[in-house]
Structures are given as structure tokens and as C-alpha cells.
């Protein structure tokens, strides 16, 4: 062995040798940049007339809103939100789910999720296997993977939106038209955190989405954009159109309460999405 070989042996440690040995194990991928990470548009940007503009205007006109605006959408509470939006801006969201019953399809998707997560001889309950938000997202992805291609939607995940004068939001799922226009989003929660705070987060996301769509030339005065809050078993559907927040609600003990869907979910979600897509193609046309 010559002296040069001995020098190489002495100066080359195990880590660099392993790194060199495994250098081709994980090839580099030329991934496209994530769309709609909208950061810091110029301070003079315009905002479309809408409930999101009302929210933003009330926020900016409140002398004590600085701390609220600095918080991301996931940190907002019902107490904070109620200072800027009241019930005069809420309409009822009506979704006709008469017709084809897709409950068997939902059961099939749920069974696949349970089969994937459950070891043999364990309690096959969807509630028992959706232990983390990641689990819930996997389950929701299975449903969306079937729905989105049929409806002509593109699905993006973990998309952060930063707009001036509105809380920063990260969407678990962002729905785009095939032309790339943002039209909806979905927020996943575990059952224990699907609560009032989660509802506020979903509404704030929806208001941010409305202004994001406006920046992409969507007519937000007529096009109803949507968000869905879900723990994989319960679904809250919501929509914004112009200056109104539209929510499903039902009467209970003489009062209206927010409707939490557990049945006919796929039918309702398909109808909700079609309302948006039909209005993208035919602005001003009311659909159900």
C-alpha cells in the first residue's frame, strides 16, 4: 500500500464514506413551487366588496385589533371573531341531497381506512383509528381522491396563504379549478378539537379564501366559495357569497343551531362544489 492510499484512509471518516456510498439512494426531484403562497402583495392592493372586506375593514378600524391581526387563523377564538362579524351577515345554506344515496360509497371508503390502520382482531371503529389529524387527512384524501377528478377539481395540500390585512392561514386542502382558480378549502381536525375554535378557524380561512379568489379575478360577488370542517366523521359545510356567510343550520328547542352532517355527506359536498363551479362558468346564476 503506497503512502497516498494510507493518507486517504486516515482523512476519510465513516460518515462521508456512507454519504458517498448512498448518494444515489434518494434522487433529487425537480418539484414545481407550491402555488398560492401569496406573500406581501403591495400595501395598496384592492379588496373586492364582500363579507371578507367587511371583516377586514372592521378589523383595521378597531383600535385594539393589532394583536388579533398578528395571530394566524388557527389561533383565533369565537370571542375575537364576534367583534368583527355578527349574525346580520349570516344566511342559511340550503343543499338539496334528495336523489342518489352515496352512503354505501362512504361506508366503503371508511372500511378501507379502518383496514389500513387496524391490526387484526382490533375494534374496527372509524373513531378509534382516526387518532391524529394526519389520520383524518388520510381518510379525507381517500374521499377527495374519488370526488375531485369527477368534478374537475385540482387538489393541493398544506398551502399557506399570506395576504395583507388578513390573518395568515394554512389550508389542509385547497381546491382549484382546472384553470387554477381557488374555489374552496377543507380543514381537518380530530374529534376532540372539532369545536367552536375550529369553526372560527374554518370561517377565517373562508374569508381569506374569498379575497385570494378576488386577487385571481373570481367574481366574489356572485361566485359562492366553500369550506368544509371535518374530523372524518362529522362535516360542517359553509359558503361565502358576496357579503354573506352561508351556514347549514337546523331548529332545536326553538332556536337555530349549526348543522353538523353525519349523513349524505358526499351528496352534500358534491352539490356545494357544483354551486361554485356553475357560478364560475355562469356568473350570477343561482344553483342548488
C-alpha positions, 0 to 999 in steps of 0.5 A: 500500500503506497503512502497516498492510499494510507493518507486517504484512509486516515482523512476519510471518516465513516460518515462521508464514506456512507454519504458517498456510498448512498448518494444515489439512494434518494434522487433529487426531484425537480418539484414545481413551487407550491402555488398560492403562497401569496406573500406581501402583495403591495400595501395598496392592493384592492379588496373586492366588496364582500363579507371578507372586506367587511371583516377586514375593514372592521378589523383595521378600524378597531383600535385594539385589533393589532394583536388579533391581526398578528395571530394566524387563523388557527389561533383565533377564538369565537370571542375575537371573531364576534367583534368583527362579524355578527349574525346580520351577515349570516344566511342559511345554506340550503343543499338539496341531497334528495336523489342518489344515496352515496352512503354505501360509497362512504361506508366503503371508503371508511372500511378501507381506512379502518383496514389500513390502520387496524391490526387484526382482531382490533375494534374496527371503529372509524373513531378509534383509528382516526387518532391524529389529524394526519389520520383524518387527512388520510381518510379525507384524501381517500374521499377527495381522491374519488370526488375531485377528478369527477368534478374537475377539481385540482387538489393541493395540500398544506398551502399557506396563504399570506395576504395583507390585512388578513390573518395568515392561514394554512389550508389542509386542502385547497381546491382549484379549478382546472384553470387554477382558480381557488374555489374552496378549502377543507380543514381537518381536525380530530374529534376532540378539537372539532369545536367552536375554535375550529369553526372560527378557524374554518370561517377565517380561512373562508374569508381569506379564501374569498379575497385570494379568489378576488386577487385571481379575478373570481367574481366574489360577488356572485361566485359562492366559495366553500369550506368544509370542517371535518374530523372524518366523521362529522362535516360542517359545510359553509359558503361565502357569497358576496357579503354573506356567510352561508351556514347549514343550520337546523331548529332545536328547542326553538332556536337555530343551531349549526348543522353538523352532517353525519349523513349524505355527506358526499351528496352534500359536498358534491352539490356545494362544489357544483354551486361554485363551479356553475357560478364560475362558468355562469356568473350570477346564476343561482344553483342548488 
